Each structure stands twice: as C-alpha cells, then as structure tokens.
Amino acid sequence: MDNISNAILALSLIIIMFGMGLSLGLRDFAAVFTRPKAILLGLLCQLILLPLIGFTLISVFTLQSDIAIGVIILAACPGGPTSNLITHLANGDTALSVSLTAACSFITLLTIPFVINLGLQHVLGAGTLIQLDIVQTILQVFVIVIVPVTLGMILNHYRPNFSSRMQKPVKRASGIFFVVVLLAVIIKERDLLFSSLEEAGLVSLLLNIITMAVGYGLGYLFKLSLKQRISITIEGGIQNGTLGITIATILLSNTAYAVAPAVYGVLMFITAGLFIYWSNLQLSRQIKE
C-alpha cells in the first residue's frame, strides 16, 4: 500500500479502537490481570508456539528461500490492531485482546530481531543482523491502540449513556470497514496474490489455521471462557502482515521477502471472517442455553 492508503488505514483503525474503548472499563482490564491464566496462555501462543510452528512449516515444505524467510518474518510479528478489530467483531474478550496486543508489541521489540536472525541463519546458512526501529514501533502501538482505547474508556466512564448509544453504530461501521479493507487488499494485491498463491498461499494459510487451532485448543484445555478462547485464537493466529511487509522491504531491503506476508494479509481476512461468523454463532447458542 502507498502512504495515502496506509494513512487512511491507520486513521480507520484509530476510530475503531476508540469505538472499542467505548465498551470497556477499568474493571475489564482488572479482571484480565487478576486472573492471569488467559494472558499467559496468549503470550505463550504468540511468543513461543507461533515461531516454533513457523520453523516447523518451512522445514516440512520445500520452499524458495524468499518465501521461507517471509514465513519466519510473519511468525515473529505480533497481532497488531487488526487482531483487536477482529476480536471486537467476533465478540471476544476485547480487554484481553488489547492487553495481549500491547504486551506482545513491546516484548516483540526484542524477539523479532532474534527470531528473524535465527530464520535467516536457518534458511541461508549465514546470519544477517537487523535492528528494529524501537521508537517508531512503540509510537505506532501507542497512537493506534493505546491512546484511542483510553479516550474511549474515559468517555465511557464520564458519559456512559452516550457510549451505550454509540456502541452499536460504531460496531456496524467496523464491520463495513472490515469488508472494505478485505476487498481493497484483494483488488490492490491481485497480481501478487495470484502469482505467488501456489507456493506461498498454502504455507501461509496453514500458519494461520494451525496457530488459531492451537490457541483455541489451549484455551479449551485450560478451561477459559468462550470469549477468552475467541481472543486467544485470534491473537495467536492473526499476525500483522503490514508489519511483516515493512520488515521485509525496509529492514531487510528485500521485497521478495514480503511475498508471504502479502499473501497472508489477504488470506487472514478470509479465515478471520469465517471465524467471526462461527464465534458469533457459538455465543448466540451459549446465550440461548
């Protein structure tokens, strides 16, 4: 995407994060940290299991080195604001999702260079040290996630009636935005998508599906609530493809490494849409019971 597209996307995500904040209060975050099992499972999925699954996939499949490195870049990336949006639309535990995004975004400042350098050594047989722009990454998380969510929570605290009225239209607008982004990505990246789908598509899709399945399975095994399982599934299985493309093209100066993140960025919206539908169906059944 060009600079204008990125700016529009960032602004849209800021508005959506603000809308999410309208439905949150300090009690939601207090509940997350007073019962830390869910957040610890989320961190396990994101920081340890995801890279391990990524390395396993590139070992099992015979891939071009550029595609393999792209998969490792993806496996090193945190979920980002997109996972918060998808959790919101899936009616998961939004406070847990935002907490995991914030925690992972800061922790991965250290883990991203380590995982990617390990991947470069594994694939190419030689190390290439990279340095992540820490200040830029912190500012991105702060501006797009923390600030708008906090402002929404403040408004919810002081103007609860207004916040309650705004939640439904903002959520509807979020759903429309989700569909528009999906169509825009498919149209804009259609040439790259079709040319690389055969090789990068399957492994990227498997990375997405396996990590989501592992997240949901662990949540079920450790008896988390359905809403928490939904959040863990999305945080563990929906990666920040835009950050992956940025790392490939700017930090590693190799656009070929961006193919897998670009293909993944399209496919994840499709699987996320299916999961949103399924999760809302499960929650509706749970309410009826």
N, C-alpha and C positions, 0 to 999 in steps of 0.2 A: 504494500500500500504506500501511496505517496504521503507527503507531510500533511496535506489538507485532510486526506482520509483518516490518518492517524489522529489528527486534532479533533475531528468530528467524533471518532470512536471514543477517544478519551473523555470528551465532554459528555457524550451519551452515558458512558459508564459512571461518571461523576453524578449525573442526575439520578441514575438508577440506584447508586449507593446511598444517595440522600433519601430516596424513597424507601429503601430497606431500613434506614435508620429510624424512619417514622414508626416502624412496627417494633422497635427494640427499646429496651430499658436496661439500666444497670443491673437489675435483678437477673436478666438473661445471661449476662456475662459472669455474674457472681455464681450462677448455677453451673456454668461450664467449669470454672476453676475450683469450685468446692467439690465437684465430682470429676476429678481429672482423668478418669479412665478413658473417656471418649477422646480427649485432646491428645493423650499419649498414644492411643491407637492411630489417630490421624497422622501424628508425626512419624510413627513407625512406618506407616504405609508410604508417606510422601518422601521421607529422607533415606530410608533403608531399602524397603521392598521394591519400590519403583526403580531405582538404579539397578538392583540385582536382576529384576525382570528384564530390563533393557539390555543388560550384558548377556543374559541368557538367550534372548531372541537373536541378537546379532551373531551369537555363537552357533545357534541351531540353523539359521538361514544362511545361504550363500548370497551375500550382498556385495555390491560395489562398495568400495571403501567410503565414498562420499555419503552414500545412503546410511551405512552403518554408523558413521560419526554423527550424522543428523539424528539418528535414533537415540544415541547416547546424550546428545545435547538436550533432546526432549525429556529424557529420563532424569536429567539434572535440574529441570526447571520447576519452580513452584506453580501452583494453580493460577494465581493471579485473580484480578477482579472478575473475570469471566466465570470462574467457579462459584463465586458469590452470587452472581446473577442467576446461574443455573440452579443453585440450591434454593434461592428465593422462589423461582418459578416452580420448582419441584416440591415446595412446601416442606423443605427440610429444616434442620435446626440452624437458622441463619446466624445466630450469635456464635455457635461453634464453628461455622464456616468462616466467618470474618476473623475469629481468633486464630484459626489454623492458617489462614492466608497471611495474616500479619506475622505470626511466629515463623512460618516457613520462609517468608520473604526475607526476613533478617538472617535466619540460620543459613539459608542457601547462598548468602553472600560469601560464606566460607566454603560450602560444599560444592557449589557449581564449578569453580576452578579445579577443585580436587577431582571430581567425577569426570569432567571433560578431559583433563590432562591424562587421567587413567585410561579413558576411552581412546585417546589419540595414541598412547603407547600400545594399547591392545590391538588396535587396527593397523597402525602404520609402523609399529615397532620402534618408534622414536618419540620422545616427549617434546611437546611444544607448550611452553608455559604461557598462560593467559592471565590477564589482570582484569577483574570485573570493576566497572565504574561504580564503586560503592555509594558515593554521594548521589549519583543520578538514580540508582535503583531505590535507595531509601526515599528520595524525594517523590519518585513515581508512586510508590506504595502509599506514602503519606498523603499526597494530593488526591489520588484517585480513590483510595479506600478509606483511610482513617478520618480525614477531615470531613467529607460529606456524610459519612455514617454518624460521626459525632454530632454534626449540626442537626441531622435528622432526629437523633435521640434527644437533643436539647429541646427542639420544637415539640417533640412528643411529650416531654416532661412538663413543659410550661403551657402547651396548647393541645392537650390530649384529644379534645373534640375535633379540632381541625385535622389533626393527624389521622384520626379514625376515618374521617370523611375522605381523606386523600389517598389512603392505602389502596383501595380498590382501583381507582383510575390510574394510579401510578403503576400498579402491578399489571394492568391491562396494557398500558403503554410499554412496559418492559417486555411483555410477550410479543408485541408487534415489532419492537426493536430487534428482538432475538431472531425473528423470521427474516427481517430485512437484512440483518448482518449476514445470515446464512446465505441468502440469495446473492448478496453483493460479493461475498467471498467466492462463491462458486462461479459467478459470471466473470469476475476480475481475474481469477486464477485458473480459468478453464483450460487454457493451453498447457500450463504447467501440470495441472491435475491429471489430464488425460495422458500426457506424455510420460508421466512418472508413476501412474497409478499401478501398473502391473508389478513393479518391483517394490516401490516404497509404500504402496497402498496396503498390502496385506500385513506387513510387519508393523506399520503404524496403527492399523486397526486392531491388531492383536495386542499391542501395547496398551491401547485404550481399554479394550474389553477385559483383558486379564486383570489389569490393575483395578478396574471398577469391581470386578467379581471378587477379587481378594479383599478389597475394602469392605464390601457388603458381607462377605463370609466371616471376616474377623469381627465385624460389628454384631452379627448374629451369634457367633460363638461366645462372645463376651457379654451377651445379653443387653446390648444397648437398645434404647427405644427405637422405633421405626424412623422417627425424624432424625435421630443421631446417625443411624445406619445410612440414611439417604445422604447426609452431609459427608460422612466418611467416604462413601462410594464416590461422590463427585470430587471431593478434594484429592483423593488418591488417584483418580482415573482421568481427570480433566486437567491437562497441562497448558501452560502459557505458550502457545505456538508462536505468538508475536515476539515474545522474549527470545525464544529459540531462534527465530529468523534473525533477530538483532544480533545475538551472539555469533551466529554463523557469518553474517555479512560484515559486521563491524569489528567484533573482537578477533575473529579468526580470518577475516578478509577472504572468505571463500563462499561465493553464492551457491555452489553445488551442495554445500553442507545444509543449505536452507531448504532443499527439496523435501526431505522427510517432514520437517516441521510445517511446511506449507501444506502438504497433502494432509497431514494430521489435523491441521487447523480447520480444514473443510470437513473431514470425516467425523471429528469430535462433535461438531454441531448436530450431525445426523443422529449419532448414538445418544447424545445428550437429550435431543428432542424426544426420542423414543423412551428414554429413562424418565423424563419429566412426565410423560403420559402415564407410564407404568406406576410411578411413585404416587401420583395423584389418585390413581385408581385404587391403589392399596390403602392409602389414607382414607379414602371415601368408604371403603369396605370396613376399615377399622372403626370409623365413627358409627356406622350402622350397627355394628356388633355391640 
